[in-house]
Amino acid sequence: MPLPPRSQLSSPSIPALARAPPPARAPPRISHLRRHRDPRGLRGRQTSSALLRVPRGCVSASSPPRGSAHTRVPQPHPQDAGQDHEPPYEISVQEEVTARLHFVKFENTYIEACLDFIKDHLVNTETKVIQATGGGAYKFKDLIEEKLQLKVDKEDVMTCLIKGCNFVLKNIPHEAFVYQKGSSPEFRFQTNHPSVFPYLLVSIGSGVSIVKVETEDRFEWIGGSSIGGGTFWGLGALLTKTKKFDELLHLASRGQHANVDTLVQDIYGGAHQTLGLSGNLIASSFGKSATADTEFSKEDLAKSLLHMISNDIGQLACLYAKLHCLDRVYFGGFFIRGHPVTMRTITYSINFFSKGEVQALFLRHEGYLGAIGAFLKGAEQDNPNQYSWEENYAGSSGLMSSSPELCPTQRARSGAFDLLEMDRLERPLVNLPLLLDPSSYVPDTVDLTDDALARKYWLTCFEEALDGVVKRAVASQPGSVDAAERAEKFRQKYWNKLQTLRHQPFAYGALTVRSLLDTREHCLNEFNFPDPYSKVKQKDNGVALKCFQRVIHSLDALGWEERQLALVKGLLAGNVFDWGAKAVSDVLESDPQFGFEEAKRKLQERPWLVDSYSKWLQRLKGPPHKCALIFADNSGVDVILGVFPFVRELLSRGTEVILACNSGPALNDVTYSESLIVAERIAAMDPVVRAALREGRLLLVQTGSSSPCLDLSRLDEGLAVLVRERGADLVVIEGMGRAVHTNYHAALRCESLKLAVIKNSWLAERLGGRLFSVIFKYEVPAE
């Protein structure tokens, strides 16, 4: 079944706030949009099935009308400026339906159990047809139709594989990786490249298919082999009497192939060095079995067989890649399964025969490609490629990790299910046009997969913060009778994810502070805690709005040069108010009187840890910037007393401003919907902001993100269009998450300001500073 009609899946329009002043000055509402869990469709293949339903507990604030990249906030009457701004808005809960893809990977042995699992989840659905691909689409057609009472539409295997591969490479950062046994880290993930084409896809199922992919829709089957996964399974069963595929792989992981294979050194002895050959090269697979008198162990036989099959596939893939002048080979299919021995052998074979000119790349979700492609084929009339999608870490199995828990009855009859969940985003995500080189852009500053000391610290840090997050989640829903129960389920889920990452840091791609934060947000949403900080933000925004005019009057009374420093210090002081930083939340909870001036006194004195302020001041003495793009961080003091005065100064210089805020909630970060309300209230008090909004010189946009960090390669398409149209020549990124954990090394084609206050003692010490050290990094691109 195709995607449900767009009207069923979309969020409601922005409240009247975005179009006209609310009648009688009633406080506008920020809406929690909890999403239903009803299934909306199904896709499947012989080894996987995909279930489309709505996300659980995901949330977003009210969004702008579709097709609108930005919104000009209507202007309240000047006399409203004297009104009491407490509260500046109300908070309500609404329901929103949106799309989630569920993929389940299983062995054919469990086909009936998996169909029972699918049937159990096909409630209230209008699905009449199921798309299927692969051999199982024929073999199990009657069983599927009988069990599910659905018609099976069989889709072309190769088309589905290519569509699935393109989909994961486009939508899942760190989908592809190279495997380097013995290096640290062994898994090195590739960042999303603006264009993945051309490439070679080697799909290893029962046999091997080799496809040259040139564009989204142009590909060609160029070769293959009957020696593939089925060969390993079949011969393995004969040699070891082991019938299960995963058990064969487990045996191979404990074996020594040299006990069975004839090596070069077995033939030439020490003379192999004179031939320029390694003595450990396999001269003949299973060569010793003809002459040995002893029995070989199952483990050794399985290891030798795995080497033989993998080496053969690797050499074949390399030859086709060289023949067609391709330097990237992606390996997919159900054979690899993230198994280190398989990946190591294929990688070695590719490197050996290509002399390092061809790269072997593996996919985290290699077993799902056909099922994803089958879904995309079935949903073509709704054009699913017009959207961007993101992996939901809460409901997905990690690479080489144990499967997520199903209910006990399902677990008992199903064996091991492996899961992938993908959430559909309302708008497409694209690169920031101002990135210097999108193909080399890496959002994250530190790869925790690579840095064991940092990994240990941050995992412990997030574990220790769990009690506070649970407490905050419960407090955010005082009227809910089951909030405490759901919060405990969240705690267990996120704790289990952290333990998985301790043992397998590569489970969800490159491990970073950003991915740890995003996983926590996904788990909170999973248990219907869409915005734990909503009431905190509401209160902080109300308090900060009361102080806005006093702050502006103080700034306006200063001389020009003194005001520039005060504005920057205001930005930095505002950034202290980050409830996600324990050092700050402890202060805010213990001292309710801690405010803007107290935060200024906390700041490091100049010279700062990173201090380009003098260079920035000199630049301000020159001509104004044409347009500044500012990525805001926190609600309350940060955005109202830090960012808006800075915005106001830029506007006064003649610079247009695009203020970008999160599309959805994360920690106490300001959301797009909240920014609309804040801007309306500020415009009522300040003629500079009011005029800029009216004339379209100040534009409020959503980033497309619901993360405390910032990935400049995945931004709302409307924001990117606006950046081009307005000719943005300055990018300002504030906050630890956006300017330190991510984007610290981001190279842009225009001037940039990256500023943050370091609110973590360990990180500050590592950077050579102390708590509340300041980062003020002004960069100008090379000519």
C-alpha positions in Angstrom: 0.0 0.0 0.0 1.3 3.5 -0.8 1.9 6.1 1.9 -1.4 7.4 3.4 -2.6 10.6 1.9 -0.5 13.6 2.8 -3.4 15.1 4.8 -3.3 12.1 7.1 0.4 12.4 7.8 1.0 16.1 8.1 1.1 18.4 11.1 -1.5 21.0 11.6 -0.9 24.5 10.3 0.8 27.1 12.5 -1.7 28.7 14.9 -3.2 32.1 14.2 -0.1 33.6 15.7 1.8 33.3 12.5 -0.8 35.0 10.4 -2.6 37.6 12.5 -2.5 38.7 16.1 -4.5 36.5 18.4 -7.9 38.0 19.3 -8.2 39.8 22.6 -4.4 39.2 23.1 -5.0 35.7 24.3 -1.7 33.9 25.0 -0.8 31.7 21.9 -0.2 28.0 22.4 2.8 25.8 21.9 1.5 22.4 21.0 2.9 19.0 21.9 2.1 16.9 19.0 2.0 13.3 20.2 1.8 10.8 17.4 -0.5 7.8 17.1 0.8 4.3 16.9 -1.6 2.9 14.4 0.0 0.9 11.5 -0.4 2.4 8.1 1.0 -0.2 5.7 3.4 -3.1 5.1 6.2 -4.2 2.8 8.2 -7.4 2.8 10.6 -9.8 1.2 12.0 -13.2 1.9 14.3 -12.0 4.6 12.7 -8.8 5.8 9.4 -7.1 6.2 8.8 -3.4 6.6 5.9 -2.0 8.6 4.9 1.6 8.1 3.2 3.2 11.0 3.3 6.4 13.0 6.1 7.2 15.5 5.6 6.7 19.1 5.9 9.7 21.3 7.7 11.8 18.7 6.9 15.5 19.0 7.2 18.8 17.2 5.8 22.2 17.9 3.3 23.7 15.5 4.9 24.1 12.1 4.3 26.7 9.3 2.0 26.2 6.4 3.4 23.8 3.9 5.5 25.3 1.2 6.5 28.2 3.4 10.2 28.4 4.1 9.9 31.3 6.5 7.4 33.3 8.4 7.1 37.0 9.0 5.6 37.5 12.5 2.6 39.8 12.6 3.1 43.0 14.6 1.2 43.6 17.8 0.1 47.1 18.6 2.8 49.3 20.3 0.5 49.7 23.4 0.8 46.0 24.0 4.5 46.6 25.0 3.5 47.4 28.5 1.5 44.2 29.1 2.5 41.6 31.6 4.2 38.8 29.6 3.6 36.0 32.1 3.0 33.5 30.7 4.0 34.5 27.2 2.1 31.5 25.8 0.2 28.4 26.9 1.1 24.8 26.4 -1.3 22.3 25.0 -1.2 18.7 23.8 -2.4 17.8 20.3 -2.3 14.6 18.2 -0.3 14.4 15.0 0.0 11.5 12.6 3.2 11.0 10.7 5.0 8.1 9.0 7.4 5.6 10.4 8.9 2.7 8.6 9.5 -0.5 10.5 11.8 -3.2 9.0 12.1 -6.6 10.5 15.0 -8.9 9.4 14.7 -12.7 10.0 15.8 -16.0 8.7 13.3 -17.9 6.5 13.2 -20.5 9.2 11.0 -18.1 11.1 8.8 -17.0 8.2 5.6 -18.2 9.9 6.5 -16.6 13.2 7.4 -13.4 11.5 4.1 -13.3 9.6 2.3 -13.8 12.9 4.3 -10.8 14.2 3.3 -8.7 11.2 -0.4 -9.8 11.5 -0.5 -8.8 15.1 0.6 -5.3 14.1 -1.7 -4.9 11.2 -4.5 -3.2 13.1 -6.8 -0.6 11.7 -5.1 -0.7 8.4 -6.5 -0.4 4.9 -3.6 -2.4 3.4 -4.8 -4.7 0.7 -1.5 -5.4 -1.1 2.0 -6.4 0.1 5.0 -5.7 -2.0 7.6 -8.6 -1.9 10.8 -9.3 -3.6 13.5 -12.0 -3.7 13.1 -15.7 -4.0 10.7 -15.8 -1.0 8.2 -13.6 -2.9 7.6 -16.7 -5.0 8.3 -19.4 -2.5 6.2 -18.0 0.3 3.5 -16.2 -1.8 0.7 -18.6 -0.9 1.7 -18.6 2.8 1.8 -14.8 3.0 -1.6 -14.4 1.3 -3.1 -17.0 3.5 -1.7 -15.7 6.8 -2.2 -12.0 6.1 -5.2 -12.1 3.8 -3.3 -9.7 1.5 -2.4 -9.9 -2.2 1.3 -10.3 -2.9 2.8 -8.0 -5.6 6.2 -9.4 -6.7 8.8 -6.7 -7.4 12.0 -7.0 -9.5 14.9 -8.0 -7.2 17.6 -5.9 -8.8 15.4 -2.7 -8.9 14.5 -3.2 -5.2 18.1 -3.7 -4.2 19.3 -0.5 -6.0 16.5 1.6 -4.6 17.1 0.3 -1.1 20.8 0.9 -1.4 20.4 4.5 -2.7 17.8 5.1 0.1 20.1 4.2 3.0 23.1 5.9 1.5 21.1 9.1 1.1 19.2 9.1 4.4 21.4 7.4 7.0 24.6 9.2 7.9 27.4 6.8 8.6 25.6 4.0 6.8 28.7 2.9 4.9 32.0 1.9 6.5 35.3 0.3 5.8 36.5 -2.5 8.0 40.1 -2.5 9.1 41.0 -5.4 11.4 43.6 -4.5 14.0 43.3 -0.7 13.5 41.6 1.6 16.0 38.8 1.9 15.4 38.2 -1.2 13.2 35.0 0.4 11.8 35.6 3.6 10.0 32.4 5.2 8.9 32.0 7.3 5.7 30.2 10.6 5.9 27.3 11.2 3.5 28.7 12.3 0.1 26.6 14.8 -2.0 26.6 12.2 -4.8 27.2 8.5 -4.2 27.3 7.7 -7.9 28.8 5.8 -9.7 29.4 2.7 -7.6 29.4 -1.1 -7.8 26.9 -3.0 -5.7 27.7 -6.6 -4.9 24.7 -8.3 -3.4 25.5 -11.6 -1.7 22.5 -13.7 -1.0 22.3 -17.4 -2.0 24.5 -16.4 -4.9 26.2 -13.2 -6.0 24.9 -10.4 -8.2 27.1 -7.5 -9.3 25.4 -4.3 -10.5 26.9 -1.1 -11.8 24.9 1.9 -10.5 25.3 5.2 -12.4 22.3 7.3 -11.3 19.2 7.0 -9.2 17.4 5.2 -12.0 20.2 3.9 -14.3 21.9 0.7 -13.4 23.1 -2.4 -15.1 23.6 -6.0 -14.0 27.1 -6.8 -15.2 27.9 -10.2 -13.6 27.6 -12.6 -10.7 28.4 -16.0 -9.4 26.6 -19.1 -8.1 29.2 -19.2 -5.2 27.7 -17.1 -2.5 26.0 -17.3 0.9 24.0 -20.3 -0.1 27.2 -22.1 -0.9 28.7 -21.3 2.5 25.6 -22.4 4.2 25.2 -25.6 2.2 28.8 -26.8 2.3 29.0 -25.6 5.9 26.0 -27.8 6.8 27.6 -30.8 5.1 31.0 -30.3 6.7 29.9 -29.4 10.3 26.3 -30.8 10.5 25.3 -27.3 11.6 22.1 -26.1 10.0 21.8 -22.6 11.2 23.6 -19.8 9.4 24.5 -17.7 12.4 25.9 -20.8 14.2 28.2 -21.4 11.2 29.5 -17.9 11.4 30.0 -18.3 15.1 32.0 -21.5 14.5 34.1 -19.7 11.9 34.9 -16.9 14.3 36.6 -19.5 16.6 38.4 -21.5 13.9 42.0 -21.5 12.5 41.9 -21.8 8.8 45.7 -22.6 8.6 44.9 -26.0 10.1 42.9 -26.8 7.0 44.3 -24.6 4.2 47.7 -25.0 2.5 49.6 -21.8 2.9 52.4 -20.5 0.7 54.9 -21.2 3.5 53.7 -24.8 3.6 54.9 -25.2 -0.1 58.0 -23.0 -0.2 59.1 -23.0 3.4 61.4 -20.0 4.0 61.9 -19.5 0.3 58.6 -17.6 -0.1 60.4 -14.4 0.9 62.5 -14.6 -2.2 59.4 -14.7 -4.3 58.0 -11.6 -2.7 55.1 -13.5 -1.2 53.7 -13.6 2.3 54.0 -17.0 3.9 50.5 -16.7 5.3 48.8 -16.4 1.9 46.4 -19.2 1.1 47.9 -21.3 -1.7 45.0 -23.9 -1.6 41.8 -23.8 0.3 41.2 -27.1 2.1 44.6 -28.2 0.7 45.6 -30.1 3.9 42.4 -32.2 4.0 43.8 -34.5 1.3 46.9 -35.5 3.2 46.1 -35.0 6.9 45.4 -38.1 9.1 43.6 -36.2 11.8 40.0 -35.0 12.0 39.5 -31.3 11.5 37.4 -29.3 14.0 34.1 -27.8 12.9 35.5 -24.4 13.8 38.5 -24.8 11.5 36.4 -26.2 8.6 33.9 -23.3 8.9 36.7 -20.8 9.0 38.4 -22.2 5.9 35.1 -22.3 4.0 34.3 -18.7 4.9 37.7 -17.6 3.7 37.3 -19.5 0.5 33.9 -18.0 -0.3 34.8 -14.5 0.8 38.1 -14.4 -1.1 36.4 -15.6 -4.3 33.7 -12.9 -4.0 36.3 -10.2 -3.2 38.4 -11.1 -6.2 35.4 -11.2 -8.5 34.2 -7.8 -7.3 37.6 -6.3 -7.7 37.9 -7.5 -11.3 34.5 -6.0 -12.3 35.3 -2.7 -10.5 38.6 -2.4 -12.4 36.9 -3.4 -15.7 34.3 -0.6 -15.3 36.7 2.0 -13.8 35.0 2.2 -10.4 36.8 2.7 -7.2 33.9 2.1 -4.7 32.3 -1.3 -4.1 29.4 -1.6 -1.7 28.7 -5.1 -0.3 25.1 -5.9 0.6 22.8 -8.9 1.0 22.2 -11.2 3.9 25.5 -13.0 3.9 27.8 -10.5 5.5 25.8 -9.6 8.7 28.5 -7.4 10.0 30.6 -10.5 10.6 34.3 -9.4 11.1 35.9 -12.4 9.5 33.8 -12.1 6.3 34.4 -8.3 6.1 38.1 -8.7 6.8 38.6 -11.3 4.1 36.6 -9.4 1.5 38.5 -6.2 2.3 41.9 -8.0 2.1 41.0 -9.6 -1.2 39.9 -6.3 -2.7 43.0 -4.5 -1.5 45.3 -7.3 -2.6 44.0 -7.6 -6.1 43.4 -3.9 -6.8 46.7 -2.8 -5.1 44.7 -0.5 -2.9 42.9 1.3 -5.8 39.5 0.0 -5.0 37.7 0.5 -1.7 35.5 -2.2 -0.1 32.6 -0.6 1.7 30.0 -2.3 3.9 26.6 -1.3 4.9 25.1 -1.2 8.4 21.7 -2.2 7.1 22.8 -4.5 4.3 20.1 -7.1 5.0 17.3 -4.6 4.5 18.0 -3.3 1.0 15.4 -5.4 -0.8 12.7 -4.8 1.7 13.3 -1.0 1.6 13.3 -1.1 -2.2 10.0 -3.1 -2.3 8.4 -0.5 0.0 9.6 2.4 -2.3 8.2 0.6 -5.3 4.9 0.2 -3.7 4.8 3.9 -2.6 5.9 5.4 -5.9 2.7 7.3 -6.5 3.3 9.2 -3.2 7.0 9.9 -4.2 8.6 8.9 -0.9 12.0 10.2 -2.2 10.6 13.8 -1.9 11.0 13.4 1.8 14.0 13.0 4.0 14.1 10.2 6.6 16.1 9.5 9.7 17.0 6.4 11.6 15.2 6.2 15.0 17.8 4.8 17.4 15.2 3.9 20.0 13.6 1.2 17.9 16.6 0.0 15.8 19.0 -2.8 16.4 22.7 -1.8 16.3 25.3 -3.3 14.1 26.3 -6.6 15.5 24.2 -6.0 18.6 21.5 -8.2 20.1 18.0 -7.6 18.8 15.6 -5.3 20.7 13.2 -7.1 23.0 9.9 -8.2 21.6 7.1 -9.3 23.9 7.9 -12.7 25.5 5.4 -14.7 23.4 6.9 -13.2 20.2 10.4 -13.8 21.4 9.7 -17.4 22.2 8.4 -18.3 18.8 10.5 -16.0 16.6 14.1 -16.5 17.4 16.2 -13.4 16.7 14.5 -10.5 15.0 16.7 -7.6 13.9 14.9 -4.2 13.6 15.3 -0.9 11.7 13.0 2.1 12.2 13.0 5.1 10.0 11.0 8.3 10.7 9.8 10.4 7.8 10.6 14.1 8.1 8.1 16.7 7.0 10.5 18.5 4.7 13.5 17.5 2.7 17.0 18.1 4.2 19.9 19.4 2.2 23.4 20.8 2.6 23.9 24.3 3.7 24.9 26.1 0.5 27.7 27.9 2.4 29.7 24.7 3.2 33.1 25.0 1.6 33.3 21.4 0.5 30.1 19.3 1.3 31.9 16.1 0.4 34.5 16.5 3.1 32.3 18.1 5.8 32.2 16.2 9.1 29.8 17.6 11.6 31.2 16.1 14.8 34.4 17.4 16.4 35.4 14.2 18.2 34.7 10.6 17.1 34.2 8.7 20.3 34.6 5.5 18.4 38.2 6.5 17.9 38.9 8.2 21.3 38.6 5.6 24.1 39.2 8.1 26.9 36.5 10.5 25.7 34.2 7.6 25.0 34.5 6.3 28.6 33.9 9.8 30.0 30.9 10.7 28.0 29.1 7.4 28.4 29.6 7.7 32.2 28.4 11.3 32.0 25.2 10.4 30.3 24.6 7.5 32.7 25.0 9.8 35.7 22.6 12.3 34.2 19.8 9.7 33.8 18.2 10.3 37.2 17.9 14.0 36.4 16.4 13.4 33.0 13.8 10.9 34.5 12.9 13.4 37.2 12.5 16.2 34.6 10.4 14.0 32.4 8.0 13.1 35.2 7.7 16.7 36.4 6.8 17.8 32.8 3.5 15.8 33.0 2.1 16.4 36.5 -1.4 15.4 35.4 -0.4 12.0 34.0 -1.1 8.9 36.1 1.5 6.8 34.3 4.3 9.3 33.8 6.6 7.7 36.5 6.1 4.3 34.9 6.9 5.5 31.4 9.9 7.4 32.7 11.3 4.2 34.2 10.8 2.5 30.9 12.7 5.3 29.3 15.5 4.9 31.8 15.9 1.2 31.2 15.8 1.7 27.4 18.4 4.4 27.3 20.5 2.6 29.9 20.5 -0.5 27.7 21.5 1.6 24.7 24.5 3.0 26.7 25.6 -0.4 27.7 25.5 -1.6 24.1 27.6 1.4 23.1 30.1 0.6 25.8 30.8 -2.8 24.3 30.1 -1.9 20.7 30.7 1.8 20.1 30.2 1.3 16.4 26.6 -0.1 16.8 24.9 3.0 15.3 27.7 4.4 13.2 30.3 6.8 14.5 29.7 7.4 18.2 29.7 11.1 19.1 28.2 13.3 21.8 25.6 14.3 19.2 24.5 10.7 18.6 24.3 10.1 22.4 22.1 13.2 22.8 19.9 12.2 19.8 19.5 8.7 21.1 18.3 10.1 24.4 15.8 12.3 22.6 14.5 9.3 20.6 14.1 7.3 23.7 12.2 10.1 25.5 9.9 10.4 22.5 9.4 6.6 22.5 7.7 6.8 25.9 5.7 10.0 25.1 7.9 12.6 26.7 8.0 14.9 23.7 9.3 18.1 25.5 10.4 17.6 29.1 11.6 21.2 29.3 8.4 22.8 28.0 7.3 24.4 31.3 10.9 25.4 32.1 11.2 27.2 28.8 7.8 28.8 29.2 8.8 30.2 32.6 12.3 31.3 31.4 10.9 33.0 28.3 8.5 34.9 30.4 11.1 36.1 32.9 13.6 37.1 30.2 11.0 39.0 28.2 10.4 41.2 31.3 14.1 42.1 31.3 14.5 42.8 27.5 13.8 46.5 27.5 16.2 47.2 30.5 19.0 45.3 28.7 18.4 47.2 25.4 18.4 50.6 27.3 21.7 49.7 28.9 23.3 48.7 25.6 22.0 51.8 23.8 23.6 54.0 26.5 27.1 52.7 25.7 29.6 54.0 23.1 29.9 52.0 19.9 33.0 50.0 20.7 32.0 49.4 24.3 28.6 48.2 23.1 30.1 45.6 20.7 31.9 43.9 23.5 28.8 44.1 25.7 26.8 42.5 23.0 29.2 39.6 22.6 29.4 39.2 26.4 25.6 39.1 26.4 25.6 36.4 23.8 28.0 34.4 25.9 26.3 35.0 29.2 23.0 33.9 27.6 24.6 30.7 26.4 25.3 29.8 30.1 21.6 29.1 30.5 21.8 25.5 29.3 19.7 23.0 31.3 21.5 20.2 29.5 24.8 21.0 31.3 24.9 19.6 34.8 27.2 22.4 36.1 24.5 24.9 35.0 21.4 23.0 36.0 22.8 22.5 39.5 23.2 26.2 39.8 19.8 27.1 38.4 18.1 24.6 40.7 19.9 25.6 43.8 19.8 29.4 43.2 16.6 30.6 41.6 17.9 34.2 41.7 20.8 33.3 39.3 20.3 35.6 36.3 21.8 37.4 33.4 24.2 39.6 35.3 25.3 36.6 37.5 26.1 34.7 34.3 28.3 37.5 33.0 30.3 37.3 36.2 30.8 33.6 35.6 32.5 34.1 32.2 36.2 33.8 31.8 38.0 37.1 31.6 39.7 38.0 28.3 41.9 36.8 26.8 39.4 33.9 26.3 40.4 30.3 25.6 39.8 30.9 21.9 39.7 34.7 21.3 39.2 36.3 17.9 37.3 39.2 19.3 39.8 41.9 18.2 39.6 40.6 14.7 35.8 40.6 14.8 35.8 44.2 16.1 38.0 45.3 13.3 35.7 43.7 10.8 32.7 45.6 12.3 34.5 48.8 11.5 34.1 47.9 7.8 31.0 47.7 5.6 28.0 45.8 7.0 27.3 42.2 6.0 24.6 41.6 3.5 22.8 38.9 5.4 23.6 37.0 8.6 22.4 33.4 9.3 22.2 32.8 13.0 21.7 29.4 14.6 20.1 30.0 18.0 20.6 27.7 21.0 18.6 27.9 24.2 15.3 29.5 25.2 14.9 32.2 27.8 17.9 34.4 28.6 19.9 33.0 25.7 17.7 33.8 22.8 15.9 36.8 24.3 18.7 38.7 26.1 21.7 37.3 24.2 20.7 36.6 20.6 18.0 39.3 20.0 20.1 42.3 21.1 22.9 41.0 18.8 20.3 40.6 16.0 19.1 44.1 16.6 22.6 45.5 16.3 23.1 43.8 13.0 19.8 45.1 11.7 20.8 48.6 12.8 23.9 48.2 10.7 21.8 47.4 7.6 22.4 43.6 7.7 19.5 41.3 7.0 19.1 38.4 9.5 17.9 34.9 9.2 17.3 33.4 12.6 17.2 29.6 12.5 15.8 27.6 15.4 15.1 23.9 15.9 12.0 22.5 14.2 11.3 20.3 17.2 12.2 20.3 20.9 15.4 19.1 22.4 16.5 19.9 26.0 15.7 23.6 26.6 16.7 24.7 23.1 14.4 27.3 21.5 12.1 25.9 18.9 10.8 27.6 15.7 7.3 27.9 17.2 8.6 29.4 20.4 10.7 31.9 18.4 7.7 33.2 16.6 6.0 34.0 19.9 9.2 35.5 21.4 9.7 37.6 18.3 6.1 38.9 18.5 6.6 39.9 22.1 9.9 41.6 21.4 8.5 43.4 18.4 5.9 44.9 20.6 8.6 46.5 22.7 11.2 47.4 20.2 10.8 49.5 17.0 13.9 48.1 15.3 12.8 44.5 15.5 9.2 45.5 14.7 10.3 47.3 11.5 12.7 44.5 10.4 9.9 41.9 10.7 7.4 44.1 8.9 9.9 44.8 6.0 11.2 41.2 5.8 14.7 42.1 6.9 14.4 39.7 9.9 13.2 36.2 9.0 12.5 33.3 11.3 13.1 29.8 9.9 13.2 26.2 11.1 16.4 24.2 10.8 14.7 20.8 10.1 16.4 19.5 13.2 15.3 18.4 16.7 18.8 17.9 18.1 20.9 19.9 20.6 23.7 19.7 18.0 23.8 20.8 14.4 24.5 18.9 11.1 25.0 21.5 8.3 24.5 18.7 5.7 21.0 18.0 6.9 19.1 21.3 7.0 15.6 22.3 6.0 15.4 22.8 2.2 13.5 26.1 2.7 16.4 27.4 4.8 18.9 26.6 2.1 16.8 28.3 -0.5 16.5 31.4 1.7 20.3 31.5 2.3 20.9 31.5 -1.5 18.2 34.1 -2.2 19.4 36.6 0.5 23.1 36.1 -0.3 24.1 35.2 3.3 27.7 36.2 3.9 28.0 35.6 7.7 27.1 32.5 9.7 26.8 32.7 13.5 26.7 29.4 15.4 26.3 29.5 19.2 26.4 26.9 22.0 28.4 23.9 23.0 26.3 21.5 21.1 26.3 23.4 17.8 29.7 25.1 17.9 32.0 22.8 19.9 30.6 19.3 19.8 29.7 19.9 16.2 31.0 22.4 13.6 34.1 23.5 15.4 36.2 22.6 12.4 33.5 23.2 9.8 34.9 25.2 6.8 32.5 27.7 5.2 32.6 29.8 2.1 31.8 32.9 4.0 32.7 34.6 7.3 31.6 32.7 10.5 31.4 33.2 14.2 31.4 30.2 16.5 30.9 31.0 20.1 30.2 29.0 23.2 30.8 28.8 27.0 32.3 25.6 28.1 30.0 24.3 30.8 31.7 20.9 31.4 34.8 20.7 33.6 36.3 17.7 31.9 35.9 19.1 28.4 37.2 22.5 29.5 40.3 20.9 31.0 40.9 18.9 27.9 40.7 22.0 25.8 43.2 23.7 28.2 40.7 25.9 30.0 38.4 25.7 33.0 34.7 25.7 33.7 33.0 28.7 31.9 35.9 29.2 29.6 34.9 31.1 26.4 35.2 30.1 22.8 35.0 33.0 20.4 36.1 31.9 17.0 35.8 34.3 14.1 36.9 32.9 10.8 37.3 34.4 7.3 37.6 32.0 4.3 40.9 32.0 2.4 40.8 34.1 -0.8 
